[in-house]
Every structure is written in C-alpha cells, then in structure tokens.
Amino acid sequence: MESIIRDHLRNFFFLNSYFSSKEHGFIKGRSTVLQLPNFIMIKWTTQLDSGEQGDIIHTHFANAFDI
C-alpha cells in the first residue's frame, strides 16, 4: 500500500513540475554521486570564472554517524 501511495505522489510531483532539476538523491537517475560533478561543472566553475567565492560542503552521513 505504501509503495502505491509513494508512486502516485511521485508521479503527481513530476507531472506538475514540483521537483527542481537540482534535486538529487531520491529521484531515479539523479544520485548524490552525480550531484557533485554537476555542481562543480555548472555552479563552481561559473563562480570562479566571474571572480566570485565558491564554497563546497559535501557530507557523507554514513561516515559521519558510523552507520
């Protein structure tokens, strides 16, 4: 039952464009592994090219909490 509700909600959110293109982690095809290179290539290089400061904080929660 939970999977049916989850699937309907996810489809509703996708059809109505409620998910940002920047969402990663729980959307199929957009893993957190892909988030970092995506950020580096788009945001960070743009900031560096324009002379702005760019900060990155990337946390691996499994390591942080010894899971």
CHARMM-style PDB file with segment names, atoms N, HN, CA, C and O in Angstrom:
ATOM      1  N   MET     1       0.821  -1.201   0.000  1.00  0.00      PROA
ATOM      2  CA  MET     1       0.000   0.000   0.000  1.00  0.00      PROA
ATOM      3  C   MET     1       0.867   1.267   0.000  1.00  0.00      PROA
ATOM      4  O   MET     1       0.566   2.234  -0.699  1.00  0.00      PROA
ATOM      5  N   GLU     2       1.938   1.246   0.789  1.00  0.00      PROA
ATOM      6  HN  GLU     2       2.182   0.460   1.357  1.00  0.00      PROA
ATOM      7  CA  GLU     2       2.806   2.425   0.842  1.00  0.00      PROA
ATOM      8  C   GLU     2       3.457   2.713  -0.501  1.00  0.00      PROA
ATOM      9  O   GLU     2       3.597   3.871  -0.894  1.00  0.00      PROA
ATOM     10  N   SER     3       3.854   1.662  -1.201  1.00  0.00      PROA
ATOM     11  HN  SER     3       3.740   0.721  -0.881  1.00  0.00      PROA
ATOM     12  CA  SER     3       4.503   1.868  -2.494  1.00  0.00      PROA
ATOM     13  C   SER     3       3.531   2.448  -3.528  1.00  0.00      PROA
ATOM     14  O   SER     3       3.939   3.213  -4.401  1.00  0.00      PROA
ATOM     15  N   ILE     4       2.266   2.091  -3.431  1.00  0.00      PROA
ATOM     16  HN  ILE     4       1.935   1.469  -2.721  1.00  0.00      PROA
ATOM     17  CA  ILE     4       1.260   2.635  -4.347  1.00  0.00      PROA
ATOM     18  C   ILE     4       1.088   4.128  -4.105  1.00  0.00      PROA
ATOM     19  O   ILE     4       1.047   4.915  -5.050  1.00  0.00      PROA
ATOM     20  N   ILE     5       0.990   4.511  -2.852  1.00  0.00      PROA
ATOM     21  HN  ILE     5       1.023   3.872  -2.084  1.00  0.00      PROA
ATOM     22  CA  ILE     5       0.849   5.930  -2.496  1.00  0.00      PROA
ATOM     23  C   ILE     5       2.098   6.700  -2.904  1.00  0.00      PROA
ATOM     24  O   ILE     5       1.999   7.787  -3.472  1.00  0.00      PROA
ATOM     25  N   ARG     6       3.274   6.142  -2.617  1.00  0.00      PROA
ATOM     26  HN  ARG     6       3.354   5.258  -2.156  1.00  0.00      PROA
ATOM     27  CA  ARG     6       4.539   6.782  -2.996  1.00  0.00      PROA
ATOM     28  C   ARG     6       4.613   7.006  -4.499  1.00  0.00      PROA
ATOM     29  O   ARG     6       4.982   8.090  -4.952  1.00  0.00      PROA
ATOM     30  N   ASP     7       4.265   5.992  -5.266  1.00  0.00      PROA
ATOM     31  HN  ASP     7       3.965   5.111  -4.898  1.00  0.00      PROA
ATOM     32  CA  ASP     7       4.332   6.104  -6.722  1.00  0.00      PROA
ATOM     33  C   ASP     7       3.370   7.152  -7.261  1.00  0.00      PROA
ATOM     34  O   ASP     7       3.717   7.904  -8.172  1.00  0.00      PROA
ATOM     35  N   HSD     8       2.168   7.208  -6.706  1.00  0.00      PROA
ATOM     36  HN  HSD     8       1.886   6.598  -5.966  1.00  0.00      PROA
ATOM     37  CA  HSD     8       1.191   8.214  -7.147  1.00  0.00      PROA
ATOM     38  C   HSD     8       1.661   9.623  -6.788  1.00  0.00      PROA
ATOM     39  O   HSD     8       1.539  10.545  -7.595  1.00  0.00      PROA
ATOM     40  N   LEU     9       2.190   9.787  -5.591  1.00  0.00      PROA
ATOM     41  HN  LEU     9       2.289   9.039  -4.936  1.00  0.00      PROA
ATOM     42  CA  LEU     9       2.691  11.109  -5.196  1.00  0.00      PROA
ATOM     43  C   LEU     9       3.869  11.537  -6.062  1.00  0.00      PROA
ATOM     44  O   LEU     9       3.935  12.683  -6.507  1.00  0.00      PROA
ATOM     45  N   ARG    10       4.794  10.618  -6.299  1.00  0.00      PROA
ATOM     46  HN  ARG    10       4.740   9.687  -5.938  1.00  0.00      PROA
ATOM     47  CA  ARG    10       5.957  10.944  -7.122  1.00  0.00      PROA
ATOM     48  C   ARG    10       5.515  11.324  -8.537  1.00  0.00      PROA
ATOM     49  O   ARG    10       6.009  12.304  -9.095  1.00  0.00      PROA
ATOM     50  N   ASN    11       4.608  10.572  -9.111  1.00  0.00      PROA
ATOM     51  HN  ASN    11       4.207   9.775  -8.658  1.00  0.00      PROA
ATOM     52  CA  ASN    11       4.111  10.895 -10.453  1.00  0.00      PROA
ATOM     53  C   ASN    11       3.419  12.250 -10.477  1.00  0.00      PROA
ATOM     54  O   ASN    11       3.605  13.025 -11.415  1.00  0.00      PROA
ATOM     55  N   PHE    12       2.624  12.539  -9.455  1.00  0.00      PROA
ATOM     56  HN  PHE    12       2.473  11.910  -8.693  1.00  0.00      PROA
ATOM     57  CA  PHE    12       1.954  13.834  -9.355  1.00  0.00      PROA
ATOM     58  C   PHE    12       2.969  14.972  -9.301  1.00  0.00      PROA
ATOM     59  O   PHE    12       2.810  15.985  -9.983  1.00  0.00      PROA
ATOM     60  N   PHE    13       4.014  14.803  -8.488  1.00  0.00      PROA
ATOM     61  HN  PHE    13       4.143  13.980  -7.935  1.00  0.00      PROA
ATOM     62  CA  PHE    13       5.041  15.831  -8.373  1.00  0.00      PROA
ATOM     63  C   PHE    13       5.784  16.037  -9.687  1.00  0.00      PROA
ATOM     64  O   PHE    13       6.079  17.173 -10.060  1.00  0.00      PROA
ATOM     65  N   PHE    14       6.091  14.945 -10.396  1.00  0.00      PROA
ATOM     66  HN  PHE    14       5.851  14.023 -10.093  1.00  0.00      PROA
ATOM     67  CA  PHE    14       6.780  15.075 -11.676  1.00  0.00      PROA
ATOM     68  C   PHE    14       5.890  15.731 -12.721  1.00  0.00      PROA
ATOM     69  O   PHE    14       6.346  16.615 -13.447  1.00  0.00      PROA
ATOM     70  N   LEU    15       4.645  15.322 -12.810  1.00  0.00      PROA
ATOM     71  HN  LEU    15       4.274  14.605 -12.221  1.00  0.00      PROA
ATOM     72  CA  LEU    15       3.731  15.880 -13.807  1.00  0.00      PROA
ATOM     73  C   LEU    15       3.491  17.365 -13.598  1.00  0.00      PROA
ATOM     74  O   LEU    15       3.278  18.100 -14.562  1.00  0.00      PROA
ATOM     75  N   ASN    16       3.523  17.814 -12.350  1.00  0.00      PROA
ATOM     76  HN  ASN    16       3.696  17.217 -11.566  1.00  0.00      PROA
ATOM     77  CA  ASN    16       3.265  19.218 -12.039  1.00  0.00      PROA
ATOM     78  C   ASN    16       4.542  20.021 -11.816  1.00  0.00      PROA
ATOM     79  O   ASN    16       4.495  21.159 -11.350  1.00  0.00      PROA
ATOM     80  N   SER    17       5.674  19.427 -12.148  1.00  0.00      PROA
ATOM     81  HN  SER    17       5.712  18.502 -12.526  1.00  0.00      PROA
ATOM     82  CA  SER    17       6.991  20.095 -12.060  1.00  0.00      PROA
ATOM     83  C   SER    17       7.285  20.648 -10.671  1.00  0.00      PROA
ATOM     84  O   SER    17       7.803  21.757 -10.539  1.00  0.00      PROA
ATOM     85  N   TYR    18       6.957  19.880  -9.638  1.00  0.00      PROA
ATOM     86  HN  TYR    18       6.536  18.979  -9.745  1.00  0.00      PROA
ATOM     87  CA  TYR    18       7.254  20.303  -8.278  1.00  0.00      PROA
ATOM     88  C   TYR    18       8.689  19.980  -7.871  1.00  0.00      PROA
ATOM     89  O   TYR    18       9.194  20.548  -6.903  1.00  0.00      PROA
ATOM     90  N   PHE    19       9.349  19.082  -8.590  1.00  0.00      PROA
ATOM     91  HN  PHE    19       8.938  18.621  -9.377  1.00  0.00      PROA
ATOM     92  CA  PHE    19      10.739  18.763  -8.299  1.00  0.00      PROA
ATOM     93  C   PHE    19      11.640  19.690  -9.101  1.00  0.00      PROA
ATOM     94  O   PHE    19      11.451  19.877 -10.302  1.00  0.00      PROA
ATOM     95  N   SER    20      12.600  20.253  -8.434  1.00  0.00      PROA
ATOM     96  HN  SER    20      12.754  20.101  -7.458  1.00  0.00      PROA
ATOM     97  CA  SER    20      13.586  21.081  -9.105  1.00  0.00      PROA
ATOM     98  C   SER    20      14.541  20.190  -9.889  1.00  0.00      PROA
ATOM     99  O   SER    20      14.745  19.028  -9.538  1.00  0.00      PROA
ATOM    100  N   SER    21      15.117  20.733 -10.937  1.00  0.00      PROA
ATOM    101  HN  SER    21      14.952  21.677 -11.221  1.00  0.00      PROA
ATOM    102  CA  SER    21      16.119  19.977 -11.692  1.00  0.00      PROA
ATOM    103  C   SER    21      17.382  19.778 -10.870  1.00  0.00      PROA
ATOM    104  O   SER    21      18.258  18.999 -11.247  1.00  0.00      PROA
ATOM    105  N   LYS    22      17.477  20.487  -9.743  1.00  0.00      PROA
ATOM    106  HN  LYS    22      16.766  21.120  -9.437  1.00  0.00      PROA
ATOM    107  CA  LYS    22      18.642  20.374  -8.872  1.00  0.00      PROA
ATOM    108  C   LYS    22      18.472  19.310  -7.788  1.00  0.00      PROA
ATOM    109  O   LYS    22      19.403  19.048  -7.026  1.00  0.00      PROA
ATOM    110  N   GLU    23      17.291  18.696  -7.715  1.00  0.00      PROA
ATOM    111  HN  GLU    23      16.535  18.908  -8.334  1.00  0.00      PROA
ATOM    112  CA  GLU    23      17.048  17.642  -6.721  1.00  0.00      PROA
ATOM    113  C   GLU    23      17.868  16.406  -7.047  1.00  0.00      PROA
ATOM    114  O   GLU    23      17.884  15.955  -8.192  1.00  0.00      PROA
ATOM    115  N   HSD    24      18.533  15.866  -6.071  1.00  0.00      PROA
ATOM    116  HN  HSD    24      18.519  16.232  -5.141  1.00  0.00      PROA
ATOM    117  CA  HSD    24      19.316  14.648  -6.227  1.00  0.00      PROA
ATOM    118  C   HSD    24      19.107  13.766  -5.005  1.00  0.00      PROA
ATOM    119  O   HSD    24      18.717  14.245  -3.940  1.00  0.00      PROA
ATOM    120  N   GLY    25      19.365  12.497  -5.166  1.00  0.00      PROA
ATOM    121  HN  GLY    25      19.681  12.109  -6.031  1.00  0.00      PROA
ATOM    122  CA  GLY    25      19.383  11.593  -4.022  1.00  0.00      PROA
ATOM    123  C   GLY    25      18.254  10.597  -3.979  1.00  0.00      PROA
ATOM    124  O   GLY    25      18.484   9.432  -3.654  1.00  0.00      PROA
ATOM    125  N   PHE    26      17.043  11.008  -4.294  1.00  0.00      PROA
ATOM    126  HN  PHE    26      16.856  11.954  -4.558  1.00  0.00      PROA
ATOM    127  CA  PHE    26      15.911  10.089  -4.220  1.00  0.00      PROA
ATOM    128  C   PHE    26      15.146   9.984  -5.528  1.00  0.00      PROA
ATOM    129  O   PHE    26      14.134   9.289  -5.608  1.00  0.00      PROA
ATOM    130  N   ILE    27      15.629  10.672  -6.550  1.00  0.00      PROA
ATOM    131  HN  ILE    27      16.452  11.236  -6.486  1.00  0.00      PROA
ATOM    132  CA  ILE    27      14.991  10.626  -7.856  1.00  0.00      PROA
ATOM    133  C   ILE    27      15.812   9.712  -8.759  1.00  0.00      PROA
ATOM    134  O   ILE    27      17.035   9.838  -8.831  1.00  0.00      PROA
ATOM    135  N   LYS    28      15.144   8.803  -9.440  1.00  0.00      PROA
ATOM    136  HN  LYS    28      14.151   8.701  -9.381  1.00  0.00      PROA
ATOM    137  CA  LYS    28      15.823   7.842 -10.301  1.00  0.00      PROA
ATOM    138  C   LYS    28      16.644   8.569 -11.368  1.00  0.00      PROA
ATOM    139  O   LYS    28      16.144   9.455 -12.060  1.00  0.00      PROA
ATOM    140  N   GLY    29      17.903   8.178 -11.483  1.00  0.00      PROA
ATOM    141  HN  GLY    29      18.309   7.458 -10.921  1.00  0.00      PROA
ATOM    142  CA  GLY    29      18.794   8.790 -12.457  1.00  0.00      PROA
ATOM    143  C   GLY    29      19.507  10.028 -11.959  1.00  0.00      PROA
ATOM    144  O   GLY    29      20.319  10.604 -12.683  1.00  0.00      PROA
ATOM    145  N   ARG    30      19.221  10.452 -10.733  1.00  0.00      PROA
ATOM    146  HN  ARG    30      18.562   9.984 -10.144  1.00  0.00      PROA
ATOM    147  CA  ARG    30      19.869  11.634 -10.156  1.00  0.00      PROA
ATOM    148  C   ARG    30      20.421  11.287  -8.776  1.00  0.00      PROA
ATOM    149  O   ARG    30      19.878  11.702  -7.752  1.00  0.00      PROA
ATOM    150  N   SER    31      21.483  10.537  -8.767  1.00  0.00      PROA
ATOM    151  HN  SER    31      21.924  10.200  -9.598  1.00  0.00      PROA
ATOM    152  CA  SER    31      22.063  10.112  -7.499  1.00  0.00      PROA
ATOM    153  C   SER    31      22.900  11.228  -6.889  1.00  0.00      PROA
ATOM    154  O   SER    31      23.238  12.204  -7.557  1.00  0.00      PROA
ATOM    155  N   THR    32      23.226  11.070  -5.622  1.00  0.00      PROA
ATOM    156  HN  THR    32      22.951  10.276  -5.079  1.00  0.00      PROA
ATOM    157  CA  THR    32      24.089  12.044  -4.959  1.00  0.00      PROA
ATOM    158  C   THR    32      25.500  11.983  -5.519  1.00  0.00      PROA
ATOM    159  O   THR    32      26.252  12.953  -5.425  1.00  0.00      PROA
ATOM    160  N   VAL    33      25.862  10.844  -6.101  1.00  0.00      PROA
ATOM    161  HN  VAL    33      25.251  10.056  -6.176  1.00  0.00      PROA
ATOM    162  CA  VAL    33      27.175  10.720  -6.734  1.00  0.00      PROA
ATOM    163  C   VAL    33      27.255  11.658  -7.937  1.00  0.00      PROA
ATOM    164  O   VAL    33      28.317  12.218  -8.208  1.00  0.00      PROA
ATOM    165  N   LEU    34      26.158  11.836  -8.655  1.00  0.00      PROA
ATOM    166  HN  LEU    34      25.295  11.381  -8.434  1.00  0.00      PROA
ATOM    167  CA  LEU    34      26.131  12.720  -9.812  1.00  0.00      PROA
ATOM    168  C   LEU    34      25.982  14.195  -9.430  1.00  0.00      PROA
ATOM    169  O   LEU    34      26.263  15.080 -10.237  1.00  0.00      PROA
ATOM    170  N   GLN    35      25.544  14.450  -8.210  1.00  0.00      PROA
ATOM    171  HN  GLN    35      25.316  13.730  -7.554  1.00  0.00      PROA
ATOM    172  CA  GLN    35      25.315  15.825  -7.783  1.00  0.00      PROA
ATOM    173  C   GLN    35      26.611  16.629  -7.725  1.00  0.00      PROA
ATOM    174  O   GLN    35      26.650  17.774  -8.175  1.00  0.00      PROA
ATOM    175  N   LEU    36      27.651  16.050  -7.183  1.00  0.00      PROA
ATOM    176  HN  LEU    36      27.619  15.120  -6.817  1.00  0.00      PROA
ATOM    177  CA  LEU    36      28.899  16.788  -7.014  1.00  0.00      PROA
ATOM    178  C   LEU    36      29.523  17.208  -8.344  1.00  0.00      PROA
ATOM    179  O   LEU    36      29.851  18.384  -8.504  1.00  0.00      PROA
ATOM    180  N   PRO    37      29.702  16.293  -9.311  1.00  0.00      PROA
ATOM    181  CA  PRO    37      30.263  16.760 -10.589  1.00  0.00      PROA
ATOM    182  C   PRO    37      29.349  17.758 -11.299  1.00  0.00      PROA
ATOM    183  O   PRO    37      29.826  18.671 -11.974  1.00  0.00      PROA
ATOM    184  N   ASN    38      28.044  17.583 -11.146  1.00  0.00      PROA
ATOM    185  HN  ASN    38      27.657  16.842 -10.598  1.00  0.00      PROA
ATOM    186  CA  ASN    38      27.092  18.524 -11.736  1.00  0.00      PROA
ATOM    187  C   ASN    38      27.288  19.910 -11.137  1.00  0.00      PROA
ATOM    188  O   ASN    38      27.312  20.905 -11.861  1.00  0.00      PROA
ATOM    189  N   PHE    39      27.427  19.973  -9.831  1.00  0.00      PROA
ATOM    190  HN  PHE    39      27.408  19.164  -9.244  1.00  0.00      PROA
ATOM    191  CA  PHE    39      27.634  21.254  -9.151  1.00  0.00      PROA
ATOM    192  C   PHE    39      28.953  21.884  -9.570  1.00  0.00      PROA
ATOM    193  O   PHE    39      29.019  23.080  -9.856  1.00  0.00      PROA
ATOM    194  N   ILE    40      29.999  21.073  -9.605  1.00  0.00      PROA
ATOM    195  HN  ILE    40      29.946  20.102  -9.374  1.00  0.00      PROA
ATOM    196  CA  ILE    40      31.320  21.595  -9.954  1.00  0.00      PROA
ATOM    197  C   ILE    40      31.322  22.157 -11.371  1.00  0.00      PROA
ATOM    198  O   ILE    40      31.844  23.245 -11.612  1.00  0.00      PROA
ATOM    199  N   MET    41      30.745  21.420 -12.294  1.00  0.00      PROA
ATOM    200  HN  MET    41      30.322  20.536 -12.098  1.00  0.00      PROA
ATOM    201  CA  MET    41      30.785  21.846 -13.689  1.00  0.00      PROA
ATOM    202  C   MET    41      29.943  23.093 -13.949  1.00  0.00      PROA
ATOM    203  O   MET    41      30.306  23.917 -14.789  1.00  0.00      PROA
ATOM    204  N   ILE    42      28.842  23.237 -13.253  1.00  0.00      PROA
ATOM    205  HN  ILE    42      28.548  22.568 -12.571  1.00  0.00      PROA
ATOM    206  CA  ILE    42      27.938  24.359 -13.553  1.00  0.00      PROA
ATOM    207  C   ILE    42      28.178  25.550 -12.615  1.00  0.00      PROA
ATOM    208  O   ILE    42      28.554  26.634 -13.059  1.00  0.00      PROA
ATOM    209  N   LYS    43      27.961  25.339 -11.351  1.00  0.00      PROA
ATOM    210  HN  LYS    43      27.655  24.458 -10.990  1.00  0.00      PROA
ATOM    211  CA  LYS    43      27.961  26.450 -10.403  1.00  0.00      PROA
ATOM    212  C   LYS    43      29.364  26.931 -10.048  1.00  0.00      PROA
ATOM    213  O   LYS    43      29.663  28.121 -10.145  1.00  0.00      PROA
ATOM    214  N   TRP    44      30.213  26.010  -9.640  1.00  0.00      PROA
ATOM    215  HN  TRP    44      29.970  25.043  -9.561  1.00  0.00      PROA
ATOM    216  CA  TRP    44      31.523  26.387  -9.128  1.00  0.00      PROA
ATOM    217  C   TRP    44      32.393  27.008 -10.213  1.00  0.00      PROA
ATOM    218  O   TRP    44      33.045  28.024  -9.969  1.00  0.00      PROA
ATOM    219  N   THR    45      32.416  26.416 -11.410  1.00  0.00      PROA
ATOM    220  HN  THR    45      31.887  25.591 -11.608  1.00  0.00      PROA
ATOM    221  CA  THR    45      33.241  26.985 -12.480  1.00  0.00      PROA
ATOM    222  C   THR    45      32.722  28.351 -12.912  1.00  0.00      PROA
ATOM    223  O   THR    45      33.512  29.227 -13.267  1.00  0.00      PROA
ATOM    224  N   THR    46      31.417  28.542 -12.888  1.00  0.00      PROA
ATOM    225  HN  THR    46      30.775  27.830 -12.601  1.00  0.00      PROA
ATOM    226  CA  THR    46      30.843  29.851 -13.211  1.00  0.00      PROA
ATOM    227  C   THR    46      31.278  30.892 -12.190  1.00  0.00      PROA
ATOM    228  O   THR    46      31.631  32.015 -12.550  1.00  0.00      PROA
ATOM    229  N   GLN    47      31.251  30.514 -10.906  1.00  0.00      PROA
ATOM    230  HN  GLN    47      30.965  29.602 -10.613  1.00  0.00      PROA
ATOM    231  CA  GLN    47      31.685  31.437  -9.859  1.00  0.00      PROA
ATOM    232  C   GLN    47      33.165  31.768  -9.994  1.00  0.00      PROA
ATOM    233  O   GLN    47      33.553  32.928  -9.858  1.00  0.00      PROA
ATOM    234  N   LEU    48      33.985  30.776 -10.256  1.00  0.00      PROA
ATOM    235  HN  LEU    48      33.670  29.834 -10.367  1.00  0.00      PROA
ATOM    236  CA  LEU    48      35.418  31.026 -10.401  1.00  0.00      PROA
ATOM    237  C   LEU    48      35.713  31.914 -11.602  1.00  0.00      PROA
ATOM    238  O   LEU    48      36.554  32.809 -11.524  1.00  0.00      PROA
ATOM    239  N   ASP    49      35.031  31.670 -12.703  1.00  0.00      PROA
ATOM    240  HN  ASP    49      34.348  30.943 -12.767  1.00  0.00      PROA
ATOM    241  CA  ASP    49      35.244  32.472 -13.907  1.00  0.00      PROA
ATOM    242  C   ASP    49      34.864  33.933 -13.696  1.00  0.00      PROA
ATOM    243  O   ASP    49      35.480  34.824 -14.282  1.00  0.00      PROA
ATOM    244  N   SER    50      33.862  34.183 -12.870  1.00  0.00      PROA
ATOM    245  HN  SER    50      33.362  33.459 -12.395  1.00  0.00      PROA
ATOM    246  CA  SER    50      33.424  35.563 -12.628  1.00  0.00      PROA
ATOM    247  C   SER    50      34.131  36.196 -11.427  1.00  0.00      PROA
ATOM    248  O   SER    50      33.838  37.336 -11.065  1.00  0.00      PROA
ATOM    249  N   GLY    51      35.061  35.458 -10.809  1.00  0.00      PROA
ATOM    250  HN  GLY    51      35.298  34.532 -11.103  1.00  0.00      PROA
ATOM    251  CA  GLY    51      35.829  36.011  -9.694  1.00  0.00      PROA
ATOM    252  C   GLY    51      35.125  35.930  -8.349  1.00  0.00      PROA
ATOM    253  O   GLY    51      35.594  36.521  -7.377  1.00  0.00      PROA
ATOM    254  N   GLU    52      34.015  35.216  -8.270  1.00  0.00      PROA
ATOM    255  HN  GLU    52      33.634  34.736  -9.060  1.00  0.00      PROA
ATOM    256  CA  GLU    52      33.289  35.078  -7.003  1.00  0.00      PROA
ATOM    257  C   GLU    52      33.892  33.948  -6.164  1.00  0.00      PROA
ATOM    258  O   GLU    52      34.621  33.093  -6.666  1.00  0.00      PROA
ATOM    259  N   GLN    53      33.566  33.977  -4.888  1.00  0.00      PROA
ATOM    260  HN  GLN    53      32.974  34.672  -4.480  1.00  0.00      PROA
ATOM    261  CA  GLN    53      33.993  32.911  -3.994  1.00  0.00      PROA
ATOM    262  C   GLN    53      33.032  31.742  -4.120  1.00  0.00      PROA
ATOM    263  O   GLN    53      31.820  31.932  -4.230  1.00  0.00      PROA
ATOM    264  N   GLY    54      33.573  30.539  -4.104  1.00  0.00      PROA
ATOM    265  HN  GLY    54      34.557  30.384  -4.014  1.00  0.00      PROA
ATOM    266  CA  GLY    54      32.730  29.350  -4.155  1.00  0.00      PROA
ATOM    267  C   GLY    54      33.105  28.390  -3.053  1.00  0.00      PROA
ATOM    268  O   GLY    54      34.262  27.984  -2.951  1.00  0.00      PROA
ATOM    269  N   ASP    55      32.150  28.021  -2.231  1.00  0.00      PROA
ATOM    270  HN  ASP    55      31.209  28.351  -2.315  1.00  0.00      PROA
ATOM    271  CA  ASP    55      32.379  27.086  -1.134  1.00  0.00      PROA
ATOM    272  C   ASP    55      31.601  25.809  -1.386  1.00  0.00      PROA
ATOM    273  O   ASP    55      30.475  25.842  -1.883  1.00  0.00      PROA
ATOM    274  N   ILE    56      32.207  24.685  -1.040  1.00  0.00      PROA
ATOM    275  HN  ILE    56      33.122  24.658  -0.636  1.00  0.00      PROA
ATOM    276  CA  ILE    56      31.544  23.398  -1.181  1.00  0.00      PROA
ATOM    277  C   ILE    56      31.634  22.663   0.144  1.00  0.00      PROA
ATOM    278  O   ILE    56      32.710  22.534   0.726  1.00  0.00      PROA
ATOM    279  N   ILE    57      30.495  22.188   0.611  1.00  0.00      PROA
ATOM    280  HN  ILE    57      29.620  22.293   0.138  1.00  0.00      PROA
ATOM    281  CA  ILE    57      30.443  21.307   1.774  1.00  0.00      PROA
ATOM    282  C   ILE    57      29.715  20.055   1.325  1.00  0.00      PROA
ATOM    283  O   ILE    57      28.546  20.109   0.940  1.00  0.00      PROA
ATOM    284  N   HSD    58      30.408  18.930   1.374  1.00  0.00      PROA
ATOM    285  HN  HSD    58      31.357  18.886   1.687  1.00  0.00      PROA
ATOM    286  CA  HSD    58      29.818  17.667   0.941  1.00  0.00      PROA
ATOM    287  C   HSD    58      29.969  16.690   2.090  1.00  0.00      PROA
ATOM    288  O   HSD    58      31.087  16.368   2.491  1.00  0.00      PROA
ATOM    289  N   THR    59      28.872  16.224   2.613  1.00  0.00      PROA
ATOM    290  HN  THR    59      27.963  16.485   2.287  1.00  0.00      PROA
ATOM    291  CA  THR    59      28.881  15.350   3.791  1.00  0.00      PROA
ATOM    292  C   THR    59      28.426  13.958   3.420  1.00  0.00      PROA
ATOM    293  O   THR    59      27.430  13.778   2.719  1.00  0.00      PROA
ATOM    294  N   HSD    60      29.152  12.993   3.890  1.00  0.00      PROA
ATOM    295  HN  HSD    60      29.961  13.138   4.459  1.00  0.00      PROA
ATOM    296  CA  HSD    60      28.770  11.603   3.720  1.00  0.00      PROA
ATOM    297  C   HSD    60      28.232  11.133   5.068  1.00  0.00      PROA
ATOM    298  O   HSD    60      29.006  10.800   5.966  1.00  0.00      PROA
ATOM    299  N   PHE    61      26.909  11.106   5.211  1.00  0.00      PROA
ATOM    300  HN  PHE    61      26.281  11.377   4.482  1.00  0.00      PROA
ATOM    301  CA  PHE    61      26.286  10.853   6.506  1.00  0.00      PROA
ATOM    302  C   PHE    61      26.601   9.485   7.086  1.00  0.00      PROA
ATOM    303  O   PHE    61      26.685   9.332   8.305  1.00  0.00      PROA
ATOM    304  N   ALA    62      26.773   8.504   6.238  1.00  0.00      PROA
ATOM    305  HN  ALA    62      26.705   8.628   5.249  1.00  0.00      PROA
ATOM    306  CA  ALA    62      27.088   7.163   6.767  1.00  0.00      PROA
ATOM    307  C   ALA    62      28.423   7.183   7.512  1.00  0.00      PROA
ATOM    308  O   ALA    62      28.561   6.534   8.549  1.00  0.00      PROA
ATOM    309  N   ASN    63      29.399   7.916   6.996  1.00  0.00      PROA
ATOM    310  HN  ASN    63      29.287   8.443   6.154  1.00  0.00      PROA
ATOM    311  CA  ASN    63      30.677   8.025   7.674  1.00  0.00      PROA
ATOM    312  C   ASN    63      30.574   8.926   8.894  1.00  0.00      PROA
ATOM    313  O   ASN    63      31.229   8.680   9.907  1.00  0.00      PROA
ATOM    314  N   ALA    64      29.774   9.947   8.806  1.00  0.00      PROA
ATOM    315  HN  ALA    64      29.242  10.148   7.983  1.00  0.00      PROA
ATOM    316  CA  ALA    64      29.662  10.896   9.923  1.00  0.00      PROA
ATOM    317  C   ALA    64      29.034  10.252  11.147  1.00  0.00      PROA
ATOM    318  O   ALA    64      29.371  10.619  12.272  1.00  0.00      PROA
ATOM    319  N   PHE    65      28.137   9.310  10.956  1.00  0.00      PROA
ATOM    320  HN  PHE    65      27.863   9.012  10.041  1.00  0.00      PROA
ATOM    321  CA  PHE    65      27.440   8.690  12.079  1.00  0.00      PROA
ATOM    322  C   PHE    65      27.805   7.222  12.272  1.00  0.00      PROA
ATOM    323  O   PHE    65      27.131   6.512  13.018  1.00  0.00      PROA
ATOM    324  N   ASP    66      28.863   6.758  11.610  1.00  0.00      PROA
ATOM    325  HN  ASP    66      29.411   7.334  11.003  1.00  0.00      PROA
ATOM    326  CA  ASP    66      29.324   5.368  11.728  1.00  0.00      PROA
ATOM    327  C   ASP    66      28.201   4.359  11.500  1.00  0.00      PROA
ATOM    328  O   ASP    66      28.012   3.428  12.283  1.00  0.00      PROA
ATOM    329  N   ILE    67      27.465   4.564  10.416  1.00  0.00      PROA
ATOM    330  HN  ILE    67      27.619   5.321   9.780  1.00  0.00      PROA
ATOM    331  CA  ILE    67      26.363   3.649  10.093  1.00  0.00      PROA
ATOM    332  C   ILE    67      26.887   2.458   9.347  1.00  0.00      PROA
ATOM    333  OT1 ILE    67      26.116   1.569   8.984  1.00  0.00      PROA
TER     334      ILE     67
END
